[in-house]
Amino acid sequence: MVKVKICGLKREEDIEIVNKFKPEFVGFVFAESKRKVSPERAKQLIDSLSEDIKTVGVFVNEAPEKVNEIAEFCGLDVVQLHGDEDALYCEKIKHTMWKAVAVKNEETLDELKGYPLVEGFLLDTYVKGEKGGTGKTFNWDMVKDLYKDYRIILAGGLNPENIGQAIQSVNPYCVDVSSGVEKDGVKNEELVASFIHAVRSAVL
């Protein structure tokens, strides 16, 4: 079964929504973003989170010591690296890691071979000057066979309407959504419900 990650939680209402619809993962953004939360705020929200939902912290070029400190403080299950972190950097991280890769072309995917310690690769859309969260899709055909060799977390412009096709095309381990389940800049219960339902209903 394809897993779901709802990213960019900030409010108590977001926690209530995910506790109701039970995605496997939720994400908290600790990098500069309109969805950024402080470690203290994230911990406060995580304390109200259902215990069967795993937590992911999103970091961009943060000092590895700081990543470990925040992950420990918040009790994160996964650290998601969204910047220019290399394999040497990854050796300093003490938690399960996902590495984000902005898919520009097929050559981009050669990067995955250079991260032996990473447990999953989050594939996002390449947009110059952006580190994810663009709400844009990329050509899924470029990555359709990667699931045979890697644990793939598919991101980039996913929503309740296109998620079925995305799953059929990429066969990911997990799908990651943020803006695709938002209305007026905040998580929307109906969109979260329809996204998760669409994932659960998707046929591989």
Secondary structure, DSSP 8 states (H G I E B T S, - for coil): --EEEEE---SHHHHHHHHHH--SEEEEE-SSSTTB--HHHHHHHHTTS-TTSEEEEEESS--HHHHHHHHHHHT-SEEEE-SS--HHHHTT--SEEEEEEEE-SGGGGGGGGG-TT-SEEEEEE--TT--S-------GGGGTTGGGTS-EEE-SS--TTTHHHHHHHH--SEEEESGGGEETTEE-HHHHHHHHHHHHH---
